[in-house]
Amino acid sequence: MMALTHLAISTCTAAIILGSADGYVLGIAAIASQLPDIDTTRSFTGRALYPVAAWIETKYAHRSVTHSFAASGVLAIASIPLVMFSWQYWGALNIGFFMGWFADCFTKAGVAALYPSNKRLVIPGNPNNRMRSGGTGEYWLLATAIALLIISINLITNGGVVENFSRSMLKDPATASDMFRRYGSEKQVFVQVKGVHGVTNQSIDQEYKVIGSTGQTSVIAKDSKGILYQIGNDPASQIKPNSIDTRIGKDVSITSKEMILEDILAIDWLNGLPNNAYVTGSLIVDDLDQAKAPLVIDRFPTISIFAGQIQLSNASKQELITGLGDQYILQARLIIKVRSDE
């Protein structure tokens, strides 16, 4: 069997079993798939490691000791220290090696899978249906393995079969909220919403970027103008969706830190706040009557007054300057989030 076929089968199998599209994981599987053929100097591996291959070739027949369950067992034990770096690395090495020799069972010569027994394991039993190395059947197998590898990587990088099914079939706020909780710290999450605005009754068919989740049944998302909305079917949501298509976007870095303020002018604090920050928490100010909490019902309330305190939820710097710029903060406990994509 050709080296490329071994590589395609092993990486495809590793991707499916390990559920990984990581380049290092698949690379290890690809390299491991070539190792069984170190028993002949005519192989790619044999030529690359000629002294070792030449020695093995004089001692053992091709597709014998290195193409066996015994060899896989020895490698599995010897490579256990690799688990300290990543269990997936260990899995990729052993899956790649195993598939590298087991695939040769389907060729006409088969392999000595039960070495030291010289009996050959050949699949299928009918000689006429066995694969000839470099033949048409192998090229069909190669094409199938490559196609499955591409499909597997696509599914894995987009969350897997179950997750893709959920996105396609369960087009509801709960799915969007779950996706954000899973991936929102590392990836952009977007929702394409079809529904109605709960206050204006305006028809909605628009994409929003999710920046937060208020629970299991709704999300906080921003439109192209930078306005925040709560999207869900609960009473507090401004946008009531009929369907939501969720997709994962580019990588994003989000830094989050807690901040405690005491006896400081709001404007002095705000001048040092990043422009792309979202602020959540509560403040006590010296003159609550002068606080400018916007009275909004058609969008998500980022600033509100409750129980003698100013409550913030994903408030932007500009909103805070407008509402708190001339206030004196007596005490505040805040969470500052900064996104790299804004």
Residue pairs with C-beta under 8 A, 6 or more apart in sequence:
1 103
1 104
1 106
1 107
1 131
1 133
1 138
2 133
2 134
2 138
2 142
3 34
3 37
3 43
3 44
3 45
4 142
5 103
5 138
5 141
5 142
5 145
6 33
6 34
6 37
6 99
6 100
6 103
7 30
7 33
7 34
8 142
8 145
8 146
8 149
9 33
9 99
9 100
9 103
9 141
9 145
10 29
10 30
10 32
10 33
10 95
10 96
10 97
10 99
10 100
11 26
11 29
11 30
11 33
11 96
11 149
12 145
12 146
12 148
12 149
12 152
13 29
13 95
13 99
14 20
14 25
14 26
14 29
14 91
14 92
14 95
14 96
14 99
15 21
15 25
15 26
15 29
15 149
15 152
15 153
15 156
16 148
16 152
17 91
17 95
18 25
18 88
18 91
18 92
18 95
19 156
19 160
20 26
20 88
20 92
20 156
21 152
21 153
21 156
21 157
22 88
24 89
25 86
25 88
25 89
25 91
25 92
26 92
28 89
28 92
28 93
28 96
29 92
29 93
29 95
29 96
30 96
31 96
32 92
32 93
32 94
32 95
32 96
32 97
32 100
33 96
33 97
33 99
33 100
34 43
34 44
34 45
34 100
35 45
35 66
35 96
35 97
35 100
36 63
36 66
36 67
36 71
36 97
36 100
36 101
36 104
37 43
37 44
37 45
37 46
37 66
37 100
38 45
38 46
38 49
38 52
38 53
38 56
38 66
39 46
39 53
39 56
39 57
39 60
39 61
39 62
39 63
39 64
39 65
39 66
39 67
40 46
40 53
40 57
40 62
41 47
41 50
41 53
41 54
41 57
43 53
45 53
46 53
46 54
46 57
47 53
56 65
56 66
60 66
61 112
61 118
63 101
63 104
63 109
63 110
63 111
63 112
64 111
64 112
64 115
64 118
65 71
65 112
65 115
65 116
66 101
67 101
67 104
67 111
67 112
67 113
67 115
68 101
68 111
68 112
68 113
68 114
68 115
69 113
69 114
69 115
70 115
70 116
71 97
71 101
71 115
72 94
72 97
72 98
72 101
75 93
75 94
75 97
76 94
79 90
79 93
79 94
80 90
82 89
82 90
82 93
83 89
83 90
101 111
101 113
102 111
102 113
104 110
104 111
105 111
105 113
105 121
105 122
105 123
106 123
106 124
106 130
106 131
107 122
107 130
107 131
107 132
107 133
108 122
108 127
108 130
108 131
108 132
108 133
109 120
109 122
110 120
110 121
110 122
110 123
111 120
111 121
112 118
112 119
112 120
112 121
113 120
113 121
114 121
122 130
123 130
124 130
131 137
131 138
131 141
132 138
155 161
155 164
158 164
158 248
159 167
159 179
159 182
159 183
159 248
163 179
166 175
166 178
167 175
167 179
167 245
167 246
167 247
171 243
171 244
171 245
172 241
172 243
172 244
173 217
173 218
173 219
173 231
173 232
173 233
173 237
173 241
173 244
174 216
174 217
175 244
175 246
176 189
176 191
176 210
176 219
176 231
176 244
176 246
177 213
177 215
177 216
177 217
177 218
177 219
177 232
178 216
179 189
179 246
179 248
180 189
180 210
180 212
180 213
180 219
181 213
183 189
183 248
184 210
184 213
184 254
185 254
186 251
186 252
187 248
187 249
187 250
187 251
187 252
188 209
188 248
188 249
188 250
188 251
188 252
188 341
189 209
189 210
189 246
189 247
189 248
189 249
190 207
190 208
190 209
190 210
190 246
190 247
190 248
190 249
191 207
191 208
191 210
191 219
191 221
191 231
191 244
191 245
191 246
191 247
192 206
192 207
192 244
192 245
192 247
193 204
193 205
193 206
193 207
193 208
193 221
193 231
193 239
193 241
193 243
193 244
194 204
194 205
194 241
194 242
194 243
194 244
195 204
195 239
195 240
195 241
195 242
195 243
196 202
196 203
196 204
196 239
196 240
196 242
197 204
197 238
197 239
197 240
197 298
198 237
198 238
198 239
198 240
199 238
199 297
199 298
200 298
204 239
204 241
206 223
206 224
208 221
208 222
208 223
208 229
208 231
209 221
209 222
209 249
210 219
210 220
210 221
211 220
211 221
211 222
211 228
211 278
211 314
211 339
212 219
212 220
212 278
212 313
212 314
213 219
213 220
214 220
214 230
214 232
214 236
215 234
217 232
217 233
217 234
218 230
218 231
218 232
218 233
218 234
218 236
218 237
219 230
219 231
219 232
220 228
220 229
220 230
220 231
220 300
220 313
220 314
221 228
221 229
221 231
222 228
222 229
223 229
226 316
227 299
228 299
228 300
228 302
228 314
229 237
229 238
229 239
229 299
229 300
230 236
230 237
230 238
230 239
230 300
231 237
231 238
231 239
231 241
231 244
232 239
232 240
232 241
233 240
233 241
238 297
238 298
238 299
238 300
250 341
252 339
252 340
252 341
253 339
253 340
254 337
254 338
254 339
254 340
255 337
255 338
256 335
256 336
256 337
256 338
257 335
257 336
258 333
258 334
258 335
258 336
259 281
259 332
259 333
259 334
259 335
259 336
260 332
260 333
260 334
261 269
261 283
261 329
261 331
261 332
261 333
261 334
262 329
262 330
262 331
262 332
263 328
263 329
263 330
264 328
264 329
265 327
265 328
265 329
266 285
266 320
266 324
266 325
266 326
266 327
266 328
266 329
267 321
267 325
267 326
269 329
270 317
270 320
270 321
270 324
270 325
273 279
273 317
273 320
273 336
274 317
274 338
275 317
276 338
276 339
276 342
277 316
277 317
277 336
277 337
277 338
278 314
278 315
278 316
278 336
278 337
278 338
278 339
279 312
279 314
279 315
279 316
279 317
279 320
279 334
279 335
279 336
279 337
280 312
280 313
280 314
280 315
280 334
280 335
280 337
281 311
281 312
281 332
281 333
281 334
281 335
282 309
282 310
282 311
282 312
282 332
282 333
282 334
283 309
283 310
283 312
283 324
283 329
283 331
283 332
283 334
284 308
284 309
284 310
284 329
284 330
284 331
284 332
285 291
285 310
285 324
285 327
285 328
285 329
285 330
286 327
286 328
286 330
287 327
287 328
288 305
288 308
288 310
290 326
290 327
291 305
291 310
291 323
291 324
291 327
292 322
292 323
292 324
293 301
293 303
293 304
293 305
293 310
293 323
294 301
294 303
294 319
294 322
294 323
300 313
300 314
301 313
302 312
302 313
302 314
302 315
302 316
302 319
303 310
303 311
303 312
303 315
303 319
303 320
303 323
304 310
304 311
304 313
305 311
310 323
310 324
312 320
312 334
314 337
315 323
